[in-house]
Amino acid sequence: MALTNLNIPEVFAFLKQTDGSRGLERLITQFTLLKSPFTAELWLIEGLQYPINFNILLADNSRLTDSKNSALLLELKTWIAIQQALPENKKIQYSTEHILKRIRHVLRIIDYFLLSDEAPLLATHGVSALTGNSFKSLAHRLCTFNCVEEQFYDWSKRLRAYLIEHCSHAYNHSGLPIHPDIENFEPHRRGFSLNLTDEQIVNIRRNLYLNSTEFPSTLKNRPKNLLNPIRVALYANTLYGERLYKLPAELKLASPIIELKEKQPAPIRSKHNKIVKQNFRLYMSCIRSLENISEYGSRPPLHAEFELIASKNLRNLETSDPDRYRSVPFHVGLLALRQSIEYSLRYGPDILDATARIIIEVNNGNLDISGDHDLTPYLSDKLLLLGIKRWTIYTPTGTGNNFTEQLKASEGLYEAFLVLIGAVQVMLGLLSARRFEEIRNVRYSNLDPQSSDLIFHNGKSGIGDKRAKISRPIPPVCFKVLNLLHDFHVFLSEHNISETDAKLLSLPDRSTLKIKRTNSKGYYDVIDLFCDHAQIPLNEFGQRYYLREHQLRRFFAQAFFWSSLGNLHTLRWMLGQTDPEHIYRYISDNVPGEIFIDVKAEFVTEVLLHRQHSNPELESLVEEHFNTNRLSILLEEEVRDYIQLLIKDKTILVEPHYYYSDTGKSYDILIEVLHEDQYL
């Protein structure tokens, strides 16, 4: 393919009939993810959600697409393109997913330099002006911050400066309605990070909310939209940064559901506030790939500049291992399951009936739910005894403690409905081991009463937006509760308020009562409400276990292993199964392998460190690895990591051993150290 046939404009004429032009022709051919002409100002790359616009201002107020910047533009485009077509002598083949990750990394790196002190040199001399110190400064920044918007875009600092300059002046709002949440930011104070005074916060909130062109309902459901004008201004001259931002706590209104938690949440991951070492290495690899643009006619920085980010020169930088999701203690999961089932069966029918009738009455104009309107005619004796007094306990200016006390007392019907949905989600999560988006989208048509199966759209399979359908059995109690929710939506559909086959976990809006699909934040908000209402236990630091997807999914496997220590009847009841071998097969089919290995490692660690079960071979293996004969001094997390490695390497086998006893078929968990001739 000749360069002249690629619609290369005259600004790239310096490349024609050179080795660089032949290399560039090959590169363009290999860059199959690019769906636009290579010379286009707007690039569409298959797999990236948004286009890349190269028509941006540089530090000298010229545009990157101006003819004077043609060399720089080509350098940057080449740097992006070679992430798919690395030099042939490298013999590297990457998956499409990995290529897209590299492209995103390169785009962020380019943006960092466009916003940095090197920007004027970049505009004048191109990428060859970048130095090893420039690269090393970015490496230090990657290890200092733990989110992309701070690592590359200095979002908080730049946002604060913008807010003070443009939005912190006193706002004359006479005659304009002030939403009470604008003045009330106490619920979010513990998350403040911008170092603003209370007066500045009030003025900024007034200016932003009262001048916003967004509908209040939009801001309610998409609060980050409040920053759209600022986002556009701060990211105007970047290639990829426009959508990488967060809404600071100083600007948050109350959640459309409820954002107040009674307790600090227990950590759900073994998370370090440092970049994961594998990701850090990938960023360094993407920087070093800039050197390869020389093969396509462009001039990179000198080779010596890249030596400064060689591994030996970055040893003092602190990175972390990948985050590990923490399981909740088994007794906590068991309590959550019991509470979720009891609440759903005991109060679910009455809550759904009362809520449906109130929604219909409000929709017909026969009832006003504002204030403390008497709902007694709509409440069953069971709900009155439960403590329900009014539609909602939420008030914009209410304090967190007051809200949670009223929540535990079950004073609001709307909050009781949310707790019910949270209970159902916890129950389904614990008993089906499915992903949250699979549960969130369940409809009645997904239920198969003949086989007691629930049909899911698998969240991790299929092509594009298509999702493969899979069918899995669920316990009868789940079927019963999902049928209650179906009846609720059918009743509302008869009054044209909901759909006959609605998503079963949809929620009514607190104010308008319109049925809406819950988003991911709302999905977890109602679980948090359930955890507070059910008084899920606290850890040793007084933090509550607010349950999350990965914890719910692994509970199933946890239950099998922990039941081997004497609680098998609980697991059999959960599944409606009596044969433990069938239960294990069900778990193996439903719980992903990585989670299964993690749970096995947790179980072995528990037995090794805290149970009176002797396993001399395993103990010897662990003692030798950690160079100690006192297991009690070891950290549980480091032992678990080592056990997980042993399981993956097939050095130890962790499997059930079945036998018959007076009570029927039972099992023990066999932990066996394998010798080389057993697994090779």
C-alpha angles and dihedrals in degrees: 000000000000119000090232089061093056095074090248107174124228091263087074093046091113088073098057118116094005133116086251091059092052090049091048091051089055091046093052090050092051095047093085094157090069109094096181131068109279090239096051120120089223118052123201111198118189108244097024112105096217135035123253113240113203093183094099134133119257128210092271091054092250120121123251088233093055115113091245089063097047094115093051091046091052091047092053094044091048091050090054095044097051090064086080098031106041116179112292093238090064092068091205123151116192129191116246089249091055092046091053090049090053091048091052090049092051091048090054091047090051090049090051091057092043088058097038134086087267091066096096091050090047091054092048105037106016126229092323086077091067113104137201088255088056090054093044092051089056091047090054090049091051089056095044099054129041103207131065096234090060098036095055108013105033085224101174095047094046092043092051092051091049094048093049093048099043110019112028098082119110111272122219101221099164110149093014121110112247115212107228091229090063091068095039114074099142095107088062100040096105089062096052113132109157098079094232127153119246089249091053091049093052092048093046093049092049093048095047099042098040094045096043117119090207120105113253089239090055093051089047093058098029105031093169088069086077088077096049095111092045092045091053091049096047096043097036095116102040130095101221112005102088097098099035104096141105133217107243119229090246090070101041122117119200115292118265085243111024127299099185118110124190094219140023108270119251110241111268094198135041086242129176120199090236135091114269109257094233091054092046090053090050091054090050089049090052091051091049090050087069087077089067094067087085088077089063100050099271129117117239127188115284117282091245090063091063091053090073090069095047111127093253090059095050100049092111092061115099119228131165140229117255115289116265121212110232121228118226114241109275093242089055092053091047092051091048090052093050093046093047093051094044094049093046095049098037100044106011099090093048095044092050094046094049093044093049094050092047092049090052093047092049091046089053092049094246098115138045113204097184116117120357098326112172110257096175094115089060098045126088121225088255092057092046089052089047087061105252111158108159145005098269138003092202118113121171093233096041119121123242094243093050091049096049093047090053090044092055089047089054093229097150124065092203091054090046087056090051091048088051092053089046089051091051091049091050091048093049092044093051097043103037102035090217130147118263095247090053091053094041092058098047115134130185089255087065090067120092107195092186095061099022086236129146115213114218133188097232108238094210104045140064133052124293109321092346115105126198116240118235129180123216132173118245129192119270092248090063091051091051094052094044089053089055090054091047091053089051093056094042090054091051092045089059085064093044092250100112139011125268089231097034124158099274096223095053116131135217114240110252093233108025096029090218112150112248137176111251119239125219093271092049089048091060095037091065091047088054090052090051091050091052094044092048091044093231106203125270128235123240090278094056092255121138124235100239098188122236137189099266091049093049093048095051094047090080092060091040089056093057095051097041091045088062086071091064114297104091095130089065092056093044090053092048092057101030086236129126101185111081090201090060090047092053091049090051091051092047090053096047108034116073115245096244092054091045091054091047092052091048089052091050091050094049090047091051092050093044098048106027110022130076093238115125120217106164096183094052093043090052091050093052094043091051092049094051094036094234138105093208110081091179092073094057123101112248093226095055091047090050091051091052093047090050089054091050091052093048091048090049090238089130130030120215110187139137120263112207127210140158123250137168089280095050132258113359137164146207126207110248115213107191130176107221122215120221096260090055098062108023 
